[in-house]
Amino acid sequence: MTDTHEIRVADLRKNLAEILNDTAVHARTYYVTRNGRRVAAIVPVPVAEQRENAPD
C-alpha cells in the first residue's frame, strides 16, 4: 500500500523534483488537484507497472 497525498498544480510546479523523489524513494502517491478536484496522479513505478500488466 502506498502513502497518499494531495497537491495543488501550483505547488507541484514549485516542487516537482522533490515530489518525484518522494514518490520514488518513499513510494508515495500524489493526487494532483485543480480547483479542489483530482485531475491526475503521480504514482511509484511499481504501482504503474502493476496496473499496466493487469488483465483487462
C-alpha beads as a LAMMPS data file, in Angstrom:
LAMMPS data file: protein, C-alpha beads

56 atoms
55 bonds

1 atom types
1 bond types

-500.0 500.0 xlo xhi
-500.0 500.0 ylo yhi
-500.0 500.0 zlo zhi

Masses

1 110.0

Atoms # bond

1 1 1 0.000 0.000 0.000
2 1 1 1.324 3.433 -0.841
3 1 1 1.147 6.565 1.243
4 1 1 -1.131 9.115 -0.484
5 1 1 -1.160 12.903 -0.517
6 1 1 -2.890 15.651 -2.466
7 1 1 -1.022 18.537 -4.062
8 1 1 -2.274 21.559 -5.970
9 1 1 -0.991 22.112 -9.509
10 1 1 0.675 25.371 -8.442
11 1 1 2.524 23.610 -5.606
12 1 1 3.518 20.760 -7.902
13 1 1 5.118 23.243 -10.300
14 1 1 7.199 24.701 -7.467
15 1 1 8.226 21.326 -6.004
16 1 1 8.293 18.872 -8.905
17 1 1 11.785 17.470 -8.254
18 1 1 11.014 16.942 -4.556
19 1 1 7.662 15.287 -5.312
20 1 1 9.211 12.927 -7.868
21 1 1 11.965 11.977 -5.447
22 1 1 9.441 11.449 -2.641
23 1 1 7.390 9.204 -4.935
24 1 1 10.392 7.141 -5.997
25 1 1 12.140 6.818 -2.638
26 1 1 9.192 6.633 -0.234
27 1 1 6.574 5.039 -2.532
28 1 1 4.152 7.912 -2.025
29 1 1 1.274 8.596 -4.377
30 1 1 0.344 12.208 -5.077
31 1 1 -3.060 13.199 -6.383
32 1 1 -2.744 16.435 -8.323
33 1 1 -5.677 18.766 -7.760
34 1 1 -7.060 21.732 -9.654
35 1 1 -9.823 23.758 -8.022
36 1 1 -10.090 21.087 -5.330
37 1 1 -10.726 18.243 -7.791
38 1 1 -8.317 15.414 -8.528
39 1 1 -7.098 15.649 -12.117
40 1 1 -4.067 13.326 -12.163
41 1 1 -1.901 11.076 -10.039
42 1 1 1.832 10.638 -9.640
43 1 1 2.473 7.050 -8.603
44 1 1 5.548 4.915 -7.945
45 1 1 6.734 2.934 -10.968
46 1 1 5.833 -0.487 -9.469
47 1 1 2.241 0.684 -8.992
48 1 1 2.020 1.915 -12.590
49 1 1 3.605 -1.273 -13.938
50 1 1 1.231 -3.439 -11.919
51 1 1 -1.711 -1.529 -13.398
52 1 1 -0.234 -1.735 -16.868
53 1 1 0.259 -5.510 -16.627
54 1 1 -3.134 -6.243 -15.061
55 1 1 -5.546 -8.205 -17.212
56 1 1 -8.330 -6.141 -18.786

Bonds

1 1 1 2
2 1 2 3
3 1 3 4
4 1 4 5
5 1 5 6
6 1 6 7
7 1 7 8
8 1 8 9
9 1 9 10
10 1 10 11
11 1 11 12
12 1 12 13
13 1 13 14
14 1 14 15
15 1 15 16
16 1 16 17
17 1 17 18
18 1 18 19
19 1 19 20
20 1 20 21
21 1 21 22
22 1 22 23
23 1 23 24
24 1 24 25
25 1 25 26
26 1 26 27
27 1 27 28
28 1 28 29
29 1 29 30
30 1 30 31
31 1 31 32
32 1 32 33
33 1 33 34
34 1 34 35
35 1 35 36
36 1 36 37
37 1 37 38
38 1 38 39
39 1 39 40
40 1 40 41
41 1 41 42
42 1 42 43
43 1 43 44
44 1 44 45
45 1 45 46
46 1 46 47
47 1 47 48
48 1 48 49
49 1 49 50
50 1 50 51
51 1 51 52
52 1 52 53
53 1 53 54
54 1 54 55
55 1 55 56
